[in-house]
């Protein structure tokens, strides 16, 4: 009987050992690996699309202000075109004011800078904005008022025509050094 008991115990130990080895052979560790890349170009394009002109108004007798180029069928909200009415600027001191808004619809704060302000005939005309330091900070979801003033600084003795351009650049505040 003692021999039989020893045999049964030995068989049970062998069976337990076989079960353990079998489980280890069938068990497997699982591992998940991967990478996530953020395209700087795609993020930049998305950010730029979130900062745009949302308003541009001039008194109708002074001219028109249009956001975008409506002639191509879709409004480009990155551009305002101001057409001053003939005779709106007759002499020194006359001015036309465009009240505009820049909207930041994104989830990052933005710093909007005036990077270029050119006037083709600065002898007779000036173009200024209400932004001190030529920049404004917009909170995420915020709006900044922009006043563009086109003024006659010298009375002309003949018809004088000028063109002007103001370029803006928006950068996420979180990315500034």
RODO-2510 file (C-alpha; in nm, 4 decimals, decimal comma):
residues 177
     n   res          X          Y          Z
     1     x     0,0000     0,0000     0,0000
     2     x     0,2840     0,2328     0,0787
     3     x     0,4239     0,1649    -0,2647
     4     x     0,0884     0,2337    -0,4209
     5     x     0,0581     0,5604    -0,2266
     6     x     0,4032     0,6673    -0,3400
     7     x     0,3145     0,5804    -0,6983
     8     x    -0,0087     0,7855    -0,6806
     9     x     0,1757     1,0822    -0,5293
    10     x     0,4435     1,0561    -0,7947
    11     x     0,1796     1,0368    -1,0688
    12     x    -0,0001     1,3399    -0,9247
    13     x     0,3258     1,5363    -0,9135
    14     x     0,4064     1,4368    -1,2733
    15     x     0,0530     1,5347    -1,3805
    16     x     0,0798     1,8728    -1,2015
    17     x     0,4192     1,9297    -1,3616
    18     x     0,2784     1,8389    -1,7037
    19     x    -0,0131     2,0796    -1,6543
    20     x     0,2247     2,3613    -1,5571
    21     x     0,4520     2,2983    -1,8555
    22     x     0,1500     2,2689    -2,0871
    23     x     0,0021     2,5956    -1,9610
    24     x     0,3361     2,7724    -2,0018
    25     x     0,3683     2,6386    -2,3535
    26     x     0,0199     2,7607    -2,4445
    27     x     0,0310     3,0973    -2,2612
    28     x     0,1652     3,3965    -2,4501
    29     x     0,2514     3,7489    -2,3539
    30     x     0,0763     4,0175    -2,5558
    31     x     0,2430     4,3465    -2,6363
    32     x     0,1047     4,6434    -2,8269
    33     x     0,3498     4,8850    -2,9833
    34     x     0,2984     5,1760    -3,2184
    35     x     0,3874     5,5318    -3,2973
    36     x     0,1859     5,8496    -3,3320
    37     x     0,3165     6,1295    -3,5467
    38     x     0,1832     6,4825    -3,5684
    39     x     0,2579     6,6413    -3,9023
    40     x     0,3833     6,9932    -3,8424
    41     x     0,2558     7,0947    -4,1857
    42     x    -0,0939     6,9569    -4,1191
    43     x    -0,1056     7,1136    -3,7728
    44     x     0,0104     7,4463    -3,9180
    45     x    -0,2551     7,4358    -4,1921
    46     x    -0,5250     7,3552    -3,9375
    47     x    -0,4096     7,6421    -3,7155
    48     x    -0,4001     7,8876    -4,0069
    49     x    -0,7538     7,7913    -4,1075
    50     x    -0,8700     7,8792    -3,7553
    51     x    -0,7475     8,2427    -3,7687
    52     x    -0,9406     8,4511    -4,0205
    53     x    -1,1140     8,7823    -4,0928
    54     x    -1,4736     8,7646    -3,9721
    55     x    -1,5865     9,1240    -4,0353
    56     x    -1,4984     9,4187    -4,2597
    57     x    -1,7222     9,7272    -4,2731
    58     x    -1,6897    10,0756    -4,4273
    59     x    -1,9549    10,3476    -4,4466
    60     x    -2,1256    10,2880    -4,7852
    61     x    -2,0615    10,6433    -4,9058
    62     x    -1,6884    10,5948    -4,8425
    63     x    -1,6432    10,2654    -5,0292
    64     x    -1,6685     9,8895    -4,9854
    65     x    -1,4855     9,6236    -4,7874
    66     x    -1,5070     9,2602    -4,8886
    67     x    -1,3680     8,9558    -4,7126
    68     x    -1,2042     8,7186    -4,9579
    69     x    -1,2194     8,6959    -5,3319
    70     x    -1,5829     8,6226    -5,4019
    71     x    -1,5203     8,6138    -5,7787
    72     x    -1,3650     8,2665    -5,7582
    73     x    -1,6773     8,1241    -5,5981
    74     x    -1,5429     8,0672    -5,2477
    75     x    -1,4563     8,3297    -4,9935
    76     x    -1,0929     8,3299    -4,8863
    77     x    -1,1249     8,4566    -4,5300
    78     x    -0,7545     8,5412    -4,5234
    79     x    -0,8003     8,8587    -4,7272
    80     x    -0,9918     9,1863    -4,7080
    81     x    -1,0270     9,4007    -5,0183
    82     x    -1,1013     9,7691    -4,9551
    83     x    -1,2208     9,9854    -5,2425
    84     x    -1,2371    10,3545    -5,1520
    85     x    -1,5099    10,5420    -5,3381
    86     x    -1,4034    10,8107    -5,5869
    87     x    -1,4113    11,1458    -5,4095
    88     x    -1,4104    10,9984    -5,0569
    89     x    -1,0612    11,1406    -4,9997
    90     x    -1,0677    11,4967    -5,1339
    91     x    -0,7967    11,6651    -4,9325
    92     x    -0,5655    11,6638    -4,6356
    93     x    -0,7369    11,5271    -4,3261
    94     x    -1,0010    11,3202    -4,5077
    95     x    -1,0040    10,9530    -4,4125
    96     x    -1,1825    10,6254    -4,4644
    97     x    -1,2058    10,3791    -4,1776
    98     x    -1,2566    10,0050    -4,2156
    99     x    -1,3743     9,8286    -3,8990
   100     x    -1,2605     9,4673    -3,9140
   101     x    -1,2444     9,1672    -3,6848
   102     x    -1,0002     8,8792    -3,6770
   103     x    -1,1381     8,5608    -3,5229
   104     x    -0,9415     8,2774    -3,3671
   105     x    -1,1738     7,9762    -3,3883
   106     x    -0,9014     7,7348    -3,2791
   107     x    -0,8136     7,5856    -2,9435
   108     x    -0,4713     7,7547    -2,9210
   109     x    -0,4100     8,1181    -2,8326
   110     x    -0,2641     8,3120    -3,1261
   111     x    -0,0361     8,6091    -3,1688
   112     x    -0,1298     8,8002    -3,4852
   113     x     0,1428     9,0280    -3,6217
   114     x     0,1443     9,2866    -3,8985
   115     x     0,4475     9,1779    -4,0984
   116     x     0,4223     9,4290    -4,3833
   117     x     0,2404     9,7571    -4,4463
   118     x     0,3034     9,9131    -4,7873
   119     x     0,1503    10,2230    -4,9489
   120     x     0,2355    10,2886    -5,3135
   121     x     0,2007    10,6701    -5,2843
   122     x     0,2954    10,7709    -4,9312
   123     x     0,3335    11,1354    -5,0347
   124     x    -0,0463    11,1717    -5,0439
   125     x    -0,1789    10,8778    -4,8399
   126     x    -0,1158    10,6982    -4,5132
   127     x    -0,2503    10,3666    -4,3907
   128     x    -0,2514    10,2893    -4,0198
   129     x    -0,4084    10,0403    -3,7788
   130     x    -0,5210    10,0698    -3,4187
   131     x    -0,2797     9,7999    -3,3004
   132     x     0,0031     9,9354    -3,0901
   133     x     0,3181     9,7403    -3,1585
   134     x     0,1584     9,6016    -3,4767
   135     x     0,0313     9,2887    -3,3023
   136     x    -0,2596     9,1519    -3,1046
   137     x    -0,2997     8,8391    -2,8967
   138     x    -0,6163     8,6370    -2,9441
   139     x    -0,7317     8,3837    -2,6883
   140     x    -0,8586     8,0516    -2,8166
   141     x    -1,2058     8,1295    -2,9508
   142     x    -1,1373     8,5037    -2,9221
   143     x    -1,1906     8,8011    -3,1506
   144     x    -0,9678     9,1070    -3,2024
   145     x    -1,0936     9,4375    -3,3365
   146     x    -0,8841     9,5906    -3,6129
   147     x    -0,9342     9,9425    -3,7419
   148     x    -0,7659    10,0278    -4,0716
   149     x    -0,7502    10,4002    -4,1489
   150     x    -0,6709    10,5252    -4,4998
   151     x    -0,6002    10,8989    -4,4798
   152     x    -0,5103    11,1772    -4,7193
   153     x    -0,1996    11,3511    -4,5787
   154     x    -0,1522    11,6087    -4,8583
   155     x    -0,4139    11,7736    -5,0797
   156     x    -0,3548    11,6620    -5,4388
   157     x    -0,3744    11,9035    -5,7315
   158     x    -0,4682    11,6225    -5,9694
   159     x    -0,6154    11,2732    -5,9476
   160     x    -0,3851    11,0510    -5,7444
   161     x    -0,4394    10,6785    -5,7069
   162     x    -0,2691    10,4552    -5,4541
   163     x    -0,2661    10,0910    -5,3584
   164     x    -0,1773     9,9488    -5,0214
   165     x    -0,1228     9,6109    -4,8670
   166     x    -0,1109     9,4933    -4,5069
   167     x     0,0209     9,1418    -4,4413
   168     x    -0,0575     8,9523    -4,1232
   169     x     0,0982     8,6430    -3,9691
   170     x    -0,0579     8,4315    -3,6940
   171     x     0,1454     8,1998    -3,4729
   172     x     0,0286     7,9822    -3,1831
   173     x     0,1268     8,1413    -2,8536
   174     x     0,2103     7,7947    -2,7123
   175     x     0,4911     7,7632    -2,9704
   176     x     0,6598     8,0948    -2,8930
   177     x     0,9973     8,0731    -2,7171
***
